[in-house]
Amino acid sequence: MTVAKPRLLEARRLLLDHLDMHPGRTVDADLDPAEVGIVGGPSHVRSGTSYHLGKDQLILSRRPYSVVESVRDQRGLNNDASAIDIGWFRLTTRRGTFDLRHFSRWLVDLCKAGDPDTADIREVIYSLDGKTVRRWDDLGIRSAGDDSHLTHTHGSIYRDADGSCMVRLVTRYLRHIGLLPDPEEGFMAAISDADQKALIWRVEGIASGRLAVAGGPTKGEPVVLNVKLAAIEQRQTALTTAIASLDEDVAAKLRADFERIAADEAATLAAIEQAAAEDAVRDAELRDLVESGLSGEQDAQVVLRLIADKIRPADVPTSGVTPTS
């Protein structure tokens, strides 16, 4: 008998856990268990061609399109169903109101854009208005579907795929509409208060001009740097003058000490200059990130995460949030 792929069952569980808001009751706005199907029903069995059927229920003499049109389907043919149907839902979250039509458009837009998570999707059959059935076909062979798809969205995966793509896509959608935490939003909560303060200080500094984007900082930090450099120069001058006034034997002994001290001071100076150069490069990168966020080139949450990564010390974890696969 036809069985459901475990990963498609996982995607189904995610949908029902978050979109069936009245478990045990049939509510028009809810996505109820009967509305999320994987293994084909009687109508699928009669057709004998559907991705909802496994090898044992397909009518091979009809050359089912879910097998013959793709090498991937021929290669992966077994008794697993390779499709999921998603019925009507409508709900409001802090991000807005969302329904099946919104999900269908979101999914098809990803498919058309060639998003990596859609690489295993063969087709999506859906309706955006409840009147016209549409079909996105990865192979570009088919463009329509029957009227049952006016009220549900059908997604097929190639038979050689395990269905993990559906888990990732459903997870992404639930994050997108605000029903699951988004790692891009949660990163600020995962870093220390000190890192958050440093992030805010540096972003505000770049925006106000307090921090330079080339040649090092312009206020605050250069005072510390200049004091360190002046102290090194003064100590070297004092030592040179003192040695010149001493007897040769004493001078020879102190000269060796001076050379050692001078080498240490030179290393310190080099480290300070290296740190200043790295700060200048980092500040230039931070400015570019801020500008990309202000211009809309990158999402603001992504920009903030990248900025936090750049100012965070190397021994601080980049995030305490692990995305769901």
C-alpha atoms as one frame of an Amber mdcrd trajectory, in Angstrom:
protein
   0.000   0.000   0.000   1.046   3.593  -0.538   2.673   5.201   2.508   3.686
   8.733   3.423   7.332   9.787   3.471   8.379  10.532   7.084   9.587  14.032
   6.214   6.263  14.874   4.548   4.543  13.711   7.738   6.837  16.070   9.648
   5.805  18.968   7.405   2.147  18.008   7.944   2.662  17.981  11.712   4.178
  21.477  11.612   1.205  22.799   9.649  -1.354  21.286  11.987   0.503  22.279
  15.155   0.456  25.928  14.138  -2.516  26.389  11.804  -5.122  24.116  13.407
  -6.115  26.622  16.078  -9.164  24.662  17.274  -7.982  21.039  17.631 -10.806
  18.538  17.661 -13.251  20.880  15.959 -13.889  21.720  12.316 -13.683  25.476
  11.934 -13.850  27.178   8.552 -10.754  29.294   9.114  -8.677  26.429  10.493
  -6.416  23.962   8.767  -7.963  20.735  10.072  -6.321  17.274   9.832  -8.666
  16.220   7.022  -7.363  19.151   4.986  -3.687  18.131   4.996  -3.352  14.998
   2.886  -0.388  12.969   1.658  -1.588   9.462   0.740  -4.144   9.545  -2.049
  -7.865   8.995  -1.590 -10.401   7.222  -3.830 -10.334   9.859  -6.575  -6.552
   9.634  -6.811  -6.704   5.844  -6.952  -9.250   5.972  -9.770  -7.020   8.298
 -11.809  -3.977   6.087 -11.199  -1.539   8.866 -12.139  -1.080  11.072  -9.067
   1.981  11.873  -6.965  -0.244  10.970  -4.022   0.068   7.307  -5.087   2.939
   4.886  -4.711   4.034   2.315  -7.261   1.532  -0.310  -6.095  -1.472   1.950
  -6.804  -0.319   3.652  -9.977  -1.834   2.404 -13.212   1.365   2.114 -15.194
  -0.479   1.287 -18.404  -1.782   4.872 -18.366   1.795   6.160 -18.359   1.244
   8.305 -15.256   2.746  11.762 -15.638   4.080  11.492 -12.067   6.495   8.852
 -13.343   7.154   9.110 -17.074   7.884  12.840 -17.387  10.933  12.897 -15.133
  14.026  10.757 -14.733  13.996  11.689 -11.043  10.530  10.174 -10.669  11.512
   7.011 -12.519  14.645   6.664 -10.429  12.788   7.155  -7.117   9.638   5.162
  -7.848   8.519   3.126  -4.817   5.427   2.857  -2.644   5.847   6.342  -1.143
   3.413   9.162  -1.850   5.276  12.266  -2.991   2.786  15.098  -2.554   0.995
  17.072   0.113  -2.338  18.922  -0.090  -2.915  21.970   2.107  -6.455  23.188
   2.754  -7.927  26.542   3.705  -6.707  28.558   6.661  -6.824  32.188   7.698
  -5.270  33.784  10.759  -3.921  37.071  12.069  -0.518  37.446  13.726   1.499
  40.467  14.809   2.728  40.644  11.213  -0.668  40.779   9.543  -3.431  38.518
   8.211  -2.467  35.433   6.232  -4.341  32.684   4.419  -3.926  29.858   1.926
  -3.783  32.296  -1.002  -0.894  34.125   0.639   0.966  30.866   1.269   0.457
  29.736  -2.339   1.808  32.984  -3.778   4.745  32.921  -1.343   5.633  29.339
  -2.297   5.267  29.832  -6.055   7.337  33.027  -5.947  10.156  31.037  -4.319
   9.822  28.329  -6.974   9.955  30.862  -9.802  13.004  32.513  -8.238  14.841
  29.175  -8.081  15.214  29.250  -4.298  17.451  26.319  -3.207  14.745  25.002
  -0.878  12.455  24.442  -3.889  14.935  22.304  -5.859  12.914  19.130  -5.144
   9.497  20.653  -5.943   7.987  19.255  -9.153   4.759  21.263  -9.192   2.411
  23.513  -7.248  -1.299  23.554  -8.201  -3.203  26.397  -6.564  -5.638  29.302
  -6.884  -5.094  32.922  -5.902  -8.758  33.950  -6.108 -10.821  30.790  -5.658
 -11.966  31.051  -9.279  -9.006  30.147 -11.478  -6.696  27.177 -10.994  -3.022
  27.782 -11.740  -0.051  25.477 -11.944   3.666  26.037 -11.589   5.546  23.132
 -13.167   9.285  22.794 -12.707   9.493  20.965 -16.036   7.349  23.525 -17.846
   5.072  20.826 -19.224   1.763  21.479 -17.466  -0.116  24.706 -16.714  -3.578
  23.804 -15.351  -5.331  21.643 -12.786  -8.801  20.452 -11.845 -11.285  22.540
  -9.879 -10.576  20.778  -6.580  -7.523  23.030  -6.381  -9.755  26.082  -6.004
  -9.959  25.200  -2.311  -6.623  23.572  -1.608  -3.007  23.861  -2.729  -1.186
  20.794  -3.996   2.592  20.448  -3.860   4.453  17.532  -5.438   8.075  16.609
  -4.882  10.183  14.469  -7.188   9.951  10.833  -6.158  13.680  10.544  -5.481
  13.443  13.329  -2.816  12.738  12.539   0.842  10.512  15.562   1.526  12.967
  17.546   3.649  12.365  20.516   1.362   8.756  20.690   2.554   9.862  20.738
   6.180  12.225  23.624   5.446   9.639  25.543   3.415   6.842  25.123   5.970
   9.231  26.177   8.747  10.262  29.241   6.750   6.650  30.205   6.118   5.687
  29.853   9.773   8.631  32.088  10.657   7.691  34.484   7.874   4.202  35.050
   9.288   5.403  35.190  12.897   4.283  31.812  14.262   7.813  30.504  14.823
  10.787  32.469  16.177  13.071  33.792  13.457  16.831  33.443  14.132  17.362
  36.725  12.300  15.221  38.449  14.921  16.506  36.455  17.870  20.225  37.089
  17.487  20.187  40.244  19.645  18.785  38.212  22.522  21.541  35.632  22.039
  24.486  38.032  22.501  25.661  39.696  25.692  24.523  43.081  26.941  28.056
  44.369  26.404  27.971  43.288  22.759  24.584  44.922  22.285  25.860  48.191
  23.747  28.983  48.040  21.583  26.836  47.374  18.531  24.572  50.344  19.235
  27.555  52.619  20.031  29.348  51.783  16.820  26.307  51.990  14.539  25.313
  55.351  16.012  28.936  56.505  15.746  29.115  55.712  12.057  25.762  57.335
  11.368  26.722  60.539  13.255  30.265  60.781  11.915  31.759  60.243  15.368
  33.565  57.193  14.004  35.587  57.542  10.835  35.338  55.008   8.022  38.978
  55.336   7.005  42.146  56.241   8.858  40.848  55.165  12.255  38.384  56.708
  14.715  38.022  60.486  14.952  36.967  60.924  18.577  37.412  59.034  21.836
  39.586  56.155  20.632  42.322  58.320  18.980  42.922  60.086  22.315  43.891
  56.760  23.871  45.988  55.834  20.853  47.853  59.158  20.762  48.640  59.007
  24.494  50.144  55.541  24.083  52.286  56.620  21.129  53.498  59.788  22.911
  54.470  57.793  26.007  56.546  55.399  23.925  58.368  58.230  22.167  59.085
  60.054  25.453  60.526  56.945  27.093  62.756  56.227  24.122  64.073  59.809
  24.088  64.754  59.769  27.833  66.678  56.509  27.615  68.781  57.711  24.700
  69.711  60.919  26.540  70.554  59.078  29.766  72.776  56.542  28.036  74.720
  59.246  26.217  75.720  60.851  29.561  77.020  57.690  31.223  80.421  56.065
  31.346  81.081  53.649  28.496  80.936  50.472  30.638  77.669  51.439  32.221
  76.359  52.686  28.881  77.153  49.373  27.182  75.188  47.460  29.779  72.236
  49.814  29.616  72.342  49.929  25.821  71.582  46.213  25.715  68.659  46.776
  28.064  67.540  49.702  25.957  67.607  47.622  22.767  65.471  44.996  24.454
  63.067  47.601  25.752  62.998  49.339  22.374  62.170  46.040  20.672  59.324
  45.454  23.114  58.057  48.988  22.585  58.288  48.571  18.814  56.212  45.409
  19.023  53.655  47.241  21.153  53.571  50.115  18.672  53.118  47.687  15.770
  50.255  45.998  17.588  48.571  49.361  18.232  48.967  50.388  14.603  47.662
  47.014  13.430  44.638  47.351  15.697  44.000  50.856  14.348  44.226  49.578
  10.771  41.848  46.714  11.534  39.428  49.159  13.176  39.545  51.358  10.070
  38.739  48.399   7.809  35.997  47.224  10.150  34.466  50.702  10.349  34.438
  50.934   6.550  32.664  47.567   6.385  30.206  48.686   9.054  29.427  51.857
   7.128  28.736  49.817   4.000  26.418  47.522   5.983  24.537  50.473   7.482
  24.137  52.025   4.047  22.897  48.728   2.577  20.257  48.558   5.296  19.166
  52.180   4.854  18.950  51.776   1.084  16.907  48.589   1.345  19.556  46.536
  -0.440  19.636  44.148   2.524  17.040  43.315   5.154  17.522  45.385   8.323
  17.575  42.308  10.579  20.282  40.706   8.442  22.308  43.941   8.543  22.088
  44.072  12.346  23.218  40.455  12.649  26.203  41.059  10.366  27.172  44.194
  12.310  26.938  42.282  15.597  29.193  39.559  14.181  31.838  42.145  13.231
  32.013  43.811  16.647  31.730  40.612  18.697  34.990  39.304  20.215  36.244
  36.117  18.566  35.540  33.956  21.626  31.856  34.936  21.822  29.463  32.529
  20.009  27.778  34.074  16.990  24.310  32.943  18.023  22.456  30.946  20.593
  19.723  30.081  18.099  19.929  27.020  15.886  17.679  27.171  12.791  15.311
  24.295  12.249  16.298  22.178   9.263
